[in-house]
Amino acid sequence: MPAVLSIAGSDPSGGAGIQADIKTFVAAGVYGAAAITVLTVQNTAGVSDVIPLEPDFIKQQIHAVLSDIPIDVIKTGMLFDDRIALAVAPFLETHVVVCDPVMVASSGDLLEGGHLLNALEKLIFPACDYITPNVDELERICGLKDVSVLDAVEIIFKRFPGLSGIVVKGGHIDKDLPVVCDRLFFREHGRVRIEEFRHKRVKSGNFHGTGCTFASAFAAFLAKKKDAFEAFRMASQLTAGIIGLSAGYDIGSGNSPLMHHLWRTQ
């Protein structure tokens, strides 16, 4: 049984973070384990408070899982600050790693504490195989505003030579277009290869946790020994499919979460 460990924050409303990751692992057909980095106070309307766990306790969680369960892929989500990044980094060196560099939520809420970007750049990204930033996070990582996605990707690849691929989700790009284009930028023989997956844009208010879902699905399909392009295509298809199935289900007063369990009935 393929297994993925998610190292991320907890969302008590169940829509994002660890809760979305576990639901996604089930939908994708892999075993999911979880080490919690932060506790959040949030619901579909937004995030109002964050309590980071002690780094030593986070390390104990990760060690407990890795010493007992064969993990194929590690997926990281909300690391929050440099202390947590420092605690997590040593566990990434011997695994395939998918990093969702959680810094800005879809709602616009900041999801980071002290010196996170610097810690990601120095400790986390060098140990990663893939990162899955949203557009705002892509700009922050490359360090430039109003830059094209391709230029941002090329800058990031130059800065992190060990990185194999960057997934850029298309939901926040060209929002008026009827089609969403998700893209995987992959380093191959010194060049950047681009794989695209296009799907119909769904008119829905159910987008809470889509970033977590995509990154977790990508990690899950890598754990199932799919190559990067197939894992990307399947993750895009699963996420788009769940968004479509979730349309019309109103959970909460804000940005409703995805209905992952509906995918299992397809």
Backbone as CSV, one residue per row, in Angstrom:
resi,resn,N_x,N_y,N_z,CA_x,CA_y,CA_z,C_x,C_y,C_z
1,MET,0.839,-1.192,0.000,0.000,0.000,0.000,0.878,1.247,0.000
2,PRO,0.810,2.086,-1.030,1.567,3.333,-1.033,1.152,4.204,0.146
3,ALA,2.111,4.936,0.713,1.824,5.761,1.882,2.464,7.130,1.739
4,VAL,1.727,8.150,2.182,2.200,9.536,2.145,2.088,10.121,3.544
5,LEU,3.104,10.850,3.954,3.067,11.588,5.214,2.893,13.064,4.908
6,SER,1.845,13.651,5.462,1.640,15.094,5.349,2.129,15.763,6.625
7,ILE,2.946,16.785,6.456,3.434,17.598,7.577,2.838,18.981,7.369
8,ALA,1.806,19.308,8.126,1.030,20.509,7.813,0.200,20.941,9.009
9,GLY,-0.570,22.015,8.807,-1.401,22.566,9.865,-2.784,21.952,9.893
10,SER,-3.478,22.175,11.011,-4.817,21.629,11.203,-5.878,22.697,10.981
11,ASP,-6.920,22.340,10.254,-8.066,23.220,10.007,-9.279,22.620,10.702
12,PRO,-9.769,23.219,11.797,-10.891,22.618,12.532,-12.184,22.547,11.723
13,SER,-12.302,23.367,10.670,-13.506,23.295,9.847,-13.454,22.151,8.850
14,GLY,-12.287,21.493,8.740,-12.172,20.294,7.922,-11.943,20.528,6.449
15,GLY,-11.811,21.791,6.023,-11.734,22.053,4.598,-10.345,22.074,4.005
16,ALA,-9.353,22.428,4.816,-7.987,22.587,4.301,-7.014,21.879,5.238
17,GLY,-5.715,22.109,5.002,-4.695,21.558,5.887,-4.697,20.045,5.961
18,ILE,-4.306,19.553,7.128,-4.212,18.105,7.360,-5.509,17.392,7.010
19,GLN,-6.634,18.004,7.362,-7.926,17.344,7.117,-8.175,17.147,5.623
20,ALA,-7.886,18.170,4.821,-8.039,18.028,3.371,-7.037,17.027,2.817
21,ASP,-5.822,17.018,3.366,-4.799,16.088,2.891,-5.245,14.643,3.077
22,ILE,-5.724,14.322,4.274,-6.143,12.948,4.550,-7.311,12.545,3.656
23,LYS,-8.276,13.450,3.486,-9.408,13.151,2.601,-8.930,12.889,1.169
24,THR,-7.941,13.670,0.734,-7.406,13.500,-0.618,-6.684,12.168,-0.756
25,PHE,-5.908,11.787,0.243,-5.205,10.501,0.189,-6.201,9.354,0.048
26,VAL,-7.302,9.438,0.774,-8.342,8.407,0.673,-8.924,8.384,-0.736
27,ALA,-9.248,9.567,-1.275,-9.810,9.649,-2.622,-8.855,9.107,-3.671
28,ALA,-7.549,9.318,-3.466,-6.546,8.877,-4.436,-6.128,7.425,-4.236
29,GLY,-6.535,6.823,-3.128,-6.254,5.410,-2.922,-4.902,5.099,-2.322
30,VAL,-4.405,5.991,-1.430,-3.152,5.707,-0.730,-3.389,5.841,0.772
31,TYR,-2.444,5.294,1.554,-2.531,5.444,2.999,-1.958,6.802,3.392
32,GLY,-2.646,7.506,4.284,-2.195,8.825,4.691,-1.852,8.901,6.159
33,ALA,-0.679,9.441,6.464,-0.279,9.734,7.838,-0.113,11.242,7.964
34,ALA,-0.107,11.747,9.215,-0.087,13.197,9.392,0.698,13.596,10.626
35,ALA,1.542,14.609,10.471,2.229,15.261,11.588,1.785,16.720,11.578
36,ILE,1.207,17.177,12.670,0.618,18.512,12.728,1.660,19.532,13.180
37,THR,1.732,20.638,12.439,2.706,21.693,12.738,2.091,22.858,13.500
38,VAL,0.873,23.222,13.141,0.204,24.345,13.793,-1.269,24.020,13.991
39,LEU,-1.847,24.629,15.011,-3.288,24.605,15.208,-3.832,25.949,14.754
40,THR,-4.888,25.939,13.987,-5.462,27.194,13.514,-6.878,27.359,14.039
41,VAL,-7.291,28.606,14.135,-8.695,28.938,14.371,-9.203,29.470,13.038
42,GLN,-9.942,28.651,12.352,-10.440,29.062,11.034,-11.722,28.344,10.705
43,ASN,-12.432,28.919,9.745,-13.613,28.281,9.183,-13.688,28.693,7.723
44,THR,-14.834,28.552,7.112,-14.927,28.865,5.685,-14.786,30.356,5.400
45,ALA,-14.916,31.188,6.446,-14.820,32.632,6.264,-13.389,33.156,6.365
46,GLY,-12.474,32.376,6.957,-11.100,32.837,7.057,-10.386,32.318,8.279
47,VAL,-9.151,32.773,8.454,-8.289,32.350,9.564,-8.198,33.489,10.567
48,SER,-8.472,33.199,11.847,-8.435,34.260,12.855,-7.312,34.092,13.868
49,ASP,-6.723,32.901,13.981,-5.612,32.728,14.910,-4.827,31.472,14.550
50,VAL,-3.549,31.466,14.930,-2.661,30.345,14.666,-1.787,30.114,15.892
51,ILE,-1.687,28.856,16.309,-0.790,28.497,17.406,0.201,27.459,16.885
52,PRO,1.470,27.825,16.722,2.469,26.839,16.276,2.804,25.868,17.402
53,LEU,2.963,24.601,17.054,3.372,23.610,18.038,4.878,23.699,18.263
54,GLU,5.313,23.163,19.391,6.736,23.188,19.706,7.514,22.339,18.695
55,PRO,8.617,22.856,18.176,9.387,22.108,17.171,9.772,20.703,17.614
56,ASP,10.140,20.525,18.884,10.525,19.197,19.346,9.356,18.228,19.283
57,PHE,8.153,18.710,19.585,6.961,17.856,19.511,6.658,17.481,18.068
58,ILE,6.873,18.419,17.148,6.686,18.125,15.721,7.672,17.049,15.272
59,LYS,8.921,17.179,15.706,9.934,16.173,15.359,9.548,14.800,15.908
60,GLN,9.003,14.768,17.112,8.589,13.484,17.684,7.476,12.843,16.864
61,GLN,6.531,13.655,16.388,5.455,13.122,15.542,6.021,12.496,14.271
62,ILE,6.904,13.244,13.604,7.459,12.762,12.336,8.274,11.500,12.563
63,HIS,9.095,11.499,13.591,9.919,10.323,13.885,9.049,9.113,14.191
64,ALA,7.955,9.321,14.929,7.063,8.208,15.273,6.504,7.548,14.021
65,VAL,6.159,8.368,13.026,5.612,7.819,11.779,6.698,7.127,10.959
66,LEU,7.803,7.829,10.724,8.842,7.297,9.842,9.528,6.061,10.415
67,SER,9.565,5.929,11.746,10.199,4.763,12.355,9.305,3.535,12.333
68,ASP,8.057,3.726,11.927,7.091,2.625,11.997,6.457,2.278,10.657
69,ILE,6.235,3.288,9.807,5.487,3.094,8.563,6.373,3.440,7.369
70,PRO,6.504,2.559,6.392,7.276,2.893,5.178,6.552,3.986,4.382
71,ILE,7.156,5.150,4.322,6.555,6.303,3.650,7.209,6.496,2.283
72,ASP,6.377,6.590,1.244,6.885,6.752,-0.117,7.154,8.211,-0.465
73,VAL,6.281,9.088,-0.013,6.396,10.508,-0.334,6.025,11.318,0.902
74,ILE,6.755,12.421,1.114,6.381,13.381,2.149,5.821,14.623,1.477
75,LYS,4.674,15.070,1.961,4.070,16.314,1.484,4.094,17.319,2.628
76,THR,4.657,18.502,2.389,4.634,19.530,3.417,3.632,20.613,3.047
77,GLY,2.966,21.116,4.075,2.023,22.210,3.900,2.448,23.390,4.746
78,MET,1.604,23.796,5.664,1.854,24.993,6.464,2.947,24.737,7.504
79,LEU,4.116,25.340,7.275,5.233,25.222,8.212,5.338,26.444,9.129
80,PHE,4.748,27.536,8.735,4.497,28.732,9.540,5.715,29.593,9.840
81,ASP,6.797,29.022,10.398,7.933,29.874,10.726,9.253,29.117,10.606
82,ASP,10.355,29.839,10.833,11.678,29.249,10.644,11.989,28.155,11.660
83,ARG,11.423,28.236,12.860,11.676,27.216,13.881,11.097,25.867,13.455
84,ILE,9.909,25.903,12.884,9.277,24.662,12.427,9.991,24.129,11.192
85,ALA,10.354,25.008,10.278,11.092,24.585,9.076,12.398,23.902,9.461
86,LEU,13.086,24.460,10.443,14.348,23.876,10.906,14.121,22.486,11.497
87,ALA,13.010,22.288,12.181,12.703,20.981,12.777,12.358,19.947,11.716
88,VAL,11.690,20.381,10.663,11.196,19.457,9.633,12.277,19.070,8.627
89,ALA,13.155,20.006,8.288,14.105,19.839,7.182,14.906,18.540,7.207
90,PRO,15.466,18.101,8.348,16.295,16.889,8.316,15.548,15.626,7.885
91,PHE,14.232,15.609,8.049,13.453,14.418,7.694,13.183,14.325,6.189
92,LEU,13.471,15.373,5.459,13.133,15.418,4.039,14.226,14.860,3.142
93,GLU,15.410,14.701,3.682,16.581,14.426,2.854,16.543,13.073,2.145
94,THR,15.854,12.102,2.710,15.880,10.745,2.150,14.550,10.330,1.524
95,HIS,13.683,11.304,1.246,12.371,10.983,0.679,12.089,11.842,-0.552
96,VAL,11.178,11.374,-1.378,10.579,12.237,-2.390,9.702,13.239,-1.650
97,VAL,9.863,14.527,-1.973,9.168,15.570,-1.221,8.385,16.484,-2.166
98,VAL,7.107,16.666,-1.847,6.262,17.648,-2.519,5.967,18.738,-1.503
99,CYS,6.395,19.956,-1.795,6.205,21.077,-0.868,5.139,22.018,-1.402
100,ASP,4.064,22.160,-0.640,3.095,23.215,-0.895,3.512,24.385,-0.008
101,PRO,4.157,25.413,-0.565,4.754,26.478,0.255,3.699,27.447,0.771
102,VAL,2.935,26.980,1.747,1.767,27.717,2.234,2.197,29.012,2.906
103,MET,1.866,30.117,2.278,2.144,31.439,2.838,0.940,32.356,2.765
104,VAL,0.134,32.183,1.697,-1.029,33.034,1.494,-2.218,32.143,1.141
105,ALA,-3.302,32.254,1.910,-4.504,31.475,1.639,-5.283,32.082,0.478
106,SER,-6.196,31.297,-0.089,-7.046,31.807,-1.168,-7.858,33.013,-0.708
107,SER,-8.168,33.052,0.588,-8.928,34.166,1.149,-8.100,35.438,1.274
108,GLY,-6.765,35.298,1.087,-5.866,36.437,1.259,-5.208,36.478,2.624
109,ASP,-5.626,35.601,3.535,-5.037,35.552,4.868,-3.588,35.087,4.791
110,LEU,-2.706,35.783,5.532,-1.316,35.353,5.623,-1.219,34.157,6.552
111,LEU,-0.465,33.151,6.129,-0.366,31.909,6.895,1.077,31.642,7.286
112,GLU,1.757,32.679,7.739,3.155,32.514,8.087,3.518,33.382,9.282
113,GLY,4.523,32.927,10.024,5.059,33.693,11.132,6.408,34.264,10.757
114,GLY,7.386,34.138,11.649,8.662,34.786,11.432,9.591,34.080,10.463
115,HIS,10.120,34.840,9.497,11.232,34.418,8.639,10.940,33.132,7.855
116,LEU,9.681,32.892,7.517,9.352,31.633,6.845,9.991,31.549,5.463
117,LEU,9.849,32.589,4.643,10.358,32.515,3.274,11.856,32.230,3.266
118,ASN,12.592,32.901,4.120,14.030,32.669,4.207,14.329,31.226,4.589
119,ALA,13.552,30.677,5.526,13.755,29.292,5.957,13.390,28.302,4.850
120,LEU,12.329,28.598,4.099,11.978,27.735,2.968,13.116,27.697,1.957
121,GLU,13.667,28.861,1.676,14.729,28.951,0.673,16.017,28.265,1.121
122,LYS,16.336,28.359,2.390,17.600,27.805,2.874,17.496,26.347,3.321
123,LEU,16.327,25.939,3.825,16.210,24.629,4.457,15.300,23.645,3.729
124,ILE,14.187,24.140,3.189,13.157,23.243,2.657,13.299,23.024,1.153
125,PHE,13.327,24.090,0.376,13.383,23.939,-1.084,14.589,23.119,-1.564
126,PRO,15.778,23.271,-0.957,16.905,22.447,-1.421,16.691,20.948,-1.235
127,ALA,15.770,20.568,-0.353,15.497,19.151,-0.112,14.268,18.654,-0.874
128,CYS,13.617,19.549,-1.628,12.364,19.202,-2.300,12.591,18.705,-3.722
129,ASP,11.674,17.867,-4.155,11.635,17.457,-5.554,10.671,18.335,-6.352
130,TYR,9.543,18.692,-5.718,8.516,19.483,-6.392,7.942,20.509,-5.414
131,ILE,7.564,21.676,-5.953,6.822,22.648,-5.164,5.544,23.005,-5.923
132,THR,4.504,23.405,-5.179,3.194,23.661,-5.792,2.636,25.012,-5.333
133,PRO,3.301,26.114,-5.634,2.847,27.420,-5.153,1.631,27.932,-5.919
134,ASN,0.807,28.751,-5.231,-0.177,29.517,-5.984,0.534,30.734,-6.580
135,VAL,-0.177,31.551,-7.330,0.475,32.637,-8.062,1.126,33.645,-7.121
136,ASP,0.434,33.981,-6.034,1.003,34.921,-5.068,2.291,34.375,-4.454
137,GLU,2.276,33.102,-4.130,3.461,32.480,-3.542,4.592,32.365,-4.553
138,LEU,4.255,32.127,-5.811,5.269,32.051,-6.873,6.022,33.381,-6.975
139,GLU,5.291,34.485,-6.913,5.928,35.802,-6.981,6.833,36.034,-5.779
140,ARG,6.380,35.625,-4.611,7.189,35.835,-3.410,8.472,35.016,-3.458
141,ILE,8.372,33.801,-3.963,9.554,32.934,-4.020,10.570,33.458,-5.033
142,CYS,10.094,33.910,-6.192,11.037,34.400,-7.206,11.559,35.788,-6.861
143,GLY,10.832,36.515,-6.010,11.305,37.807,-5.547,10.956,38.979,-6.433
144,LEU,10.101,38.763,-7.454,9.730,39.835,-8.373,8.218,39.896,-8.515
145,LYS,7.685,41.098,-8.650,6.262,41.271,-8.899,6.015,41.525,-10.381
146,ASP,4.806,41.215,-10.805,4.395,41.449,-12.197,5.338,40.788,-13.197
147,VAL,5.797,39.590,-12.860,6.652,38.826,-13.748,5.823,37.678,-14.327
148,SER,6.143,37.256,-15.538,5.390,36.150,-16.125,5.645,34.867,-15.347
149,VAL,4.705,33.943,-15.437,4.858,32.669,-14.736,6.110,31.941,-15.207
150,LEU,6.347,31.928,-16.512,7.525,31.233,-17.041,8.814,31.870,-16.536
151,ASP,8.880,33.191,-16.529,10.082,33.864,-16.032,10.296,33.553,-14.550
152,ALA,9.215,33.565,-13.778,9.319,33.258,-12.345,9.829,31.841,-12.131
153,VAL,9.304,30.918,-12.916,9.728,29.521,-12.810,11.205,29.369,-13.141
154,GLU,11.655,30.017,-14.205,13.066,29.909,-14.602,13.990,30.497,-13.541
155,ILE,13.572,31.585,-12.900,14.358,32.170,-11.809,14.473,31.185,-10.650
156,ILE,13.362,30.552,-10.315,13.355,29.605,-9.190,14.200,28.380,-9.501
157,PHE,14.110,27.872,-10.715,14.937,26.724,-11.100,16.431,27.044,-10.992
158,LYS,16.811,28.247,-11.379,18.224,28.634,-11.290,18.689,28.710,-9.844
159,ARG,17.821,29.149,-8.963,18.192,29.305,-7.561,18.216,27.982,-6.811
160,PHE,17.426,27.004,-7.278,17.334,25.716,-6.587,17.586,24.586,-7.587
161,PRO,18.846,24.291,-7.848,19.198,23.330,-8.902,18.730,21.901,-8.632
162,GLY,18.411,21.571,-7.392,17.944,20.221,-7.089,16.461,20.019,-7.313
163,LEU,15.750,21.089,-7.612,14.307,21.014,-7.800,13.980,20.407,-9.167
164,SER,13.120,19.391,-9.170,12.765,18.725,-10.430,11.604,19.400,-11.146
165,GLY,10.619,19.872,-10.379,9.440,20.423,-11.033,8.702,21.423,-10.180
166,ILE,7.944,22.291,-10.860,7.102,23.289,-10.205,5.709,23.191,-10.809
167,VAL,4.723,22.964,-9.958,3.335,22.922,-10.396,2.713,24.286,-10.134
168,VAL,2.113,24.874,-11.153,1.404,26.146,-11.001,-0.054,25.915,-11.370
169,LYS,-0.918,26.027,-10.375,-2.343,25.810,-10.601,-2.957,27.022,-11.297
170,GLY,-3.897,26.776,-12.182,-4.421,27.838,-13.028,-5.678,28.516,-12.536
171,GLY,-6.200,28.094,-11.392,-7.474,28.636,-10.934,-7.464,30.122,-10.664
172,HIS,-6.302,30.670,-10.246,-6.205,32.093,-9.932,-5.706,32.922,-11.108
173,ILE,-5.503,32.285,-12.249,-4.957,32.981,-13.423,-6.059,33.138,-14.469
174,ASP,-6.170,34.328,-15.031,-7.174,34.595,-16.080,-8.542,34.087,-15.648
175,LYS,-9.028,34.661,-14.537,-10.253,34.151,-13.919,-11.495,34.290,-14.789
176,ASP,-11.431,35.152,-15.794,-12.599,35.353,-16.663,-12.679,34.320,-17.780
177,LEU,-11.610,33.551,-17.983,-11.623,32.558,-19.054,-12.430,31.326,-18.630
178,PRO,-13.116,30.679,-19.560,-13.942,29.518,-19.219,-13.139,28.244,-18.981
179,VAL,-11.852,28.277,-19.318,-11.000,27.092,-19.176,-9.846,27.406,-18.227
180,VAL,-9.562,26.459,-17.341,-8.433,26.571,-16.418,-7.278,25.741,-16.973
181,CYS,-6.076,26.311,-16.928,-4.894,25.595,-17.399,-3.918,25.412,-16.245
182,ASP,-3.815,24.188,-15.736,-2.802,23.843,-14.745,-1.531,23.453,-15.494
183,ARG,-0.376,23.825,-14.925,0.878,23.556,-15.630,1.926,22.952,-14.712
184,LEU,2.638,21.979,-15.237,3.811,21.423,-14.583,5.036,21.854,-15.378
185,PHE,5.929,22.583,-14.730,7.203,22.965,-15.325,8.245,21.989,-14.802
186,PHE,8.927,21.304,-15.729,9.810,20.200,-15.351,11.191,20.427,-15.955
187,ARG,12.204,20.305,-15.118,13.570,20.477,-15.600,14.026,19.189,-16.293
188,GLU,14.426,19.305,-17.550,14.815,18.121,-18.309,15.963,18.469,-19.256
189,HIS,17.137,17.849,-19.001,18.318,18.044,-19.848,18.652,19.529,-20.025
190,GLY,18.585,20.270,-18.928,18.972,21.676,-18.970,17.911,22.613,-19.505
191,ARG,16.767,22.065,-19.902,15.675,22.898,-20.407,14.443,22.719,-19.539
192,VAL,13.528,23.676,-19.656,12.269,23.599,-18.925,11.194,23.066,-19.859
193,ARG,10.672,21.909,-19.515,9.581,21.302,-20.275,8.260,21.647,-19.592
194,ILE,7.224,21.902,-20.370,5.933,22.294,-19.806,4.876,21.260,-20.173
195,GLU,4.185,20.773,-19.164,3.046,19.876,-19.359,1.797,20.620,-18.898
196,GLU,0.753,20.620,-19.713,-0.468,21.337,-19.364,-1.651,20.385,-19.243
197,PHE,-2.555,20.729,-18.332,-3.826,20.021,-18.260,-4.925,21.071,-18.196
198,ARG,-5.803,21.053,-19.184,-6.877,22.046,-19.264,-8.209,21.408,-18.885
199,HIS,-8.977,22.170,-18.136,-10.302,21.681,-17.765,-11.262,22.858,-17.636
200,LYS,-12.520,22.573,-17.725,-13.550,23.608,-17.679,-13.550,24.287,-16.315
201,ARG,-13.654,25.615,-16.333,-13.764,26.353,-15.068,-15.171,26.167,-14.506
202,VAL,-15.236,25.742,-13.270,-16.520,25.480,-12.619,-16.961,26.727,-11.861
203,LYS,-18.173,27.173,-12.113,-18.741,28.290,-11.362,-19.225,27.744,-10.022
204,SER,-18.416,27.940,-9.009,-18.713,27.344,-7.711,-18.070,28.172,-6.604
205,GLY,-18.672,28.143,-5.433,-18.078,28.782,-4.265,-17.326,27.805,-3.403
206,ASN,-17.120,26.598,-3.913,-16.463,25.538,-3.132,-14.995,25.430,-3.536
207,PHE,-14.157,26.271,-2.935,-12.737,26.254,-3.269,-11.837,26.182,-2.039
208,HIS,-12.441,26.086,-0.864,-11.634,26.026,0.359,-10.852,24.710,0.388
209,GLY,-9.524,24.807,0.367,-8.693,23.605,0.418,-8.263,23.053,-0.917
210,THR,-8.496,23.804,-2.008,-8.121,23.262,-3.324,-6.610,23.136,-3.475
211,GLY,-5.850,24.098,-2.926,-4.392,24.011,-3.019,-3.844,22.811,-2.279
212,CYS,-4.361,22.580,-1.078,-3.955,21.409,-0.299,-4.313,20.127,-1.040
213,THR,-5.502,20.114,-1.617,-5.978,18.926,-2.324,-5.096,18.604,-3.522
214,PHE,-4.762,19.626,-4.326,-3.940,19.381,-5.514,-2.572,18.843,-5.115
215,ALA,-1.915,19.488,-4.164,-0.576,19.059,-3.753,-0.603,17.650,-3.175
216,SER,-1.627,17.349,-2.386,-1.726,16.019,-1.783,-2.020,14.947,-2.824
217,ALA,-2.853,15.292,-3.805,-3.143,14.339,-4.884,-1.890,14.057,-5.699
218,PHE,-1.128,15.098,-5.990,0.127,14.943,-6.729,1.076,14.028,-5.956
219,ALA,1.205,14.264,-4.651,2.055,13.416,-3.819,1.550,11.981,-3.806
220,ALA,0.242,11.813,-3.735,-0.350,10.467,-3.682,-0.059,9.678,-4.951
221,PHE,-0.198,10.324,-6.110,0.034,9.604,-7.362,1.522,9.347,-7.610
222,LEU,2.383,10.221,-7.091,3.815,9.911,-7.116,4.097,8.688,-6.254
223,ALA,3.424,8.596,-5.109,3.589,7.441,-4.227,3.115,6.155,-4.895
224,LYS,2.182,6.274,-5.821,1.685,5.112,-6.569,2.573,4.798,-7.779
225,LYS,3.752,5.422,-7.798,4.793,5.169,-8.809,4.438,5.674,-10.195
226,LYS,3.561,6.662,-10.250,3.324,7.338,-11.527,4.482,8.290,-11.802
227,ASP,4.822,8.487,-13.080,5.856,9.474,-13.353,5.286,10.870,-13.120
228,ALA,6.151,11.873,-13.122,5.726,13.218,-12.738,4.595,13.737,-13.612
229,PHE,4.648,13.472,-14.900,3.640,14.000,-15.803,2.291,13.319,-15.598
230,GLU,2.313,12.014,-15.390,1.068,11.292,-15.148,0.504,11.656,-13.782
231,ALA,1.352,11.788,-12.771,0.896,12.179,-11.433,0.267,13.567,-11.469
232,PHE,0.891,14.482,-12.220,0.347,15.831,-12.373,-1.010,15.795,-13.060
233,ARG,-1.101,15.050,-14.160,-2.371,14.978,-14.901,-3.477,14.399,-14.028
234,MET,-3.165,13.341,-13.294,-4.167,12.697,-12.459,-4.576,13.595,-11.286
235,ALA,-3.611,14.348,-10.730,-3.922,15.267,-9.635,-4.820,16.405,-10.116
236,SER,-4.519,16.925,-11.309,-5.335,17.990,-11.883,-6.746,17.488,-12.161
237,GLN,-6.836,16.290,-12.706,-8.130,15.698,-13.026,-8.941,15.448,-11.753
238,LEU,-8.290,14.910,-10.720,-8.995,14.650,-9.462,-9.485,15.949,-8.835
239,THR,-8.631,16.955,-8.771,-9.015,18.209,-8.130,-10.153,18.889,-8.882
240,ALA,-10.019,18.956,-10.205,-11.080,19.563,-11.014,-12.377,18.780,-10.878
241,GLY,-12.258,17.456,-10.842,-13.450,16.621,-10.711,-14.166,16.837,-9.393
242,ILE,-13.391,16.946,-8.308,-14.003,17.160,-6.992,-14.622,18.554,-6.906
243,ILE,-13.975,19.550,-7.521,-14.568,20.891,-7.548,-15.933,20.841,-8.236
244,GLY,-15.999,20.135,-9.353,-17.265,20.010,-10.063,-18.321,19.286,-9.267
245,LEU,-17.934,18.210,-8.601,-18.882,17.444,-7.786,-19.356,18.224,-6.563
246,SER,-18.515,19.151,-6.099,-18.825,19.896,-4.876,-19.734,21.095,-5.121
247,ALA,-19.838,21.530,-6.371,-20.622,22.726,-6.679,-22.057,22.551,-6.188
248,GLY,-22.550,23.548,-5.478,-23.925,23.493,-5.000,-24.077,22.993,-3.583
249,TYR,-23.017,22.425,-3.004,-23.066,21.995,-1.608,-22.555,23.139,-0.728
250,ASP,-23.433,23.748,0.007,-23.057,24.888,0.840,-22.726,24.417,2.249
251,ILE,-21.450,24.453,2.577,-20.989,24.136,3.919,-20.373,25.408,4.494
252,GLY,-20.985,25.990,5.493,-20.472,27.215,6.073,-20.955,28.444,5.331
253,SER,-20.581,29.611,5.863,-21.074,30.877,5.329,-20.108,31.535,4.362
254,GLY,-18.908,30.967,4.210,-17.903,31.593,3.356,-17.563,30.767,2.145
255,ASN,-16.255,30.533,1.957,-15.747,29.747,0.840,-15.881,28.263,1.196
256,SER,-16.896,27.624,0.660,-17.211,26.249,1.063,-16.103,25.269,0.692
257,PRO,-15.934,24.205,1.475,-14.888,23.216,1.197,-15.311,22.235,0.112
258,LEU,-14.342,21.426,-0.282,-14.584,20.385,-1.278,-15.209,19.151,-0.632
259,MET,-15.989,18.435,-1.434,-16.636,17.200,-0.983,-15.846,15.998,-1.504
260,HIS,-14.697,15.744,-0.881,-13.802,14.691,-1.362,-14.477,13.327,-1.434
261,HIS,-15.380,13.067,-0.504,-15.984,11.736,-0.439,-16.812,11.415,-1.678
262,LEU,-17.257,12.426,-2.404,-18.042,12.170,-3.611,-17.213,11.548,-4.719
263,TRP,-15.900,11.806,-4.709,-15.021,11.238,-5.727,-14.964,9.727,-5.628
264,ARG,-15.066,9.195,-4.438,-14.985,7.751,-4.233,-16.196,7.026,-4.815
265,THR,-17.262,7.757,-5.086,-18.458,7.131,-5.641,-18.441,7.088,-7.161
266,GLN,-17.405,7.703,-7.770,-17.385,7.772,-9.245,-16.903,6.449,-9.859
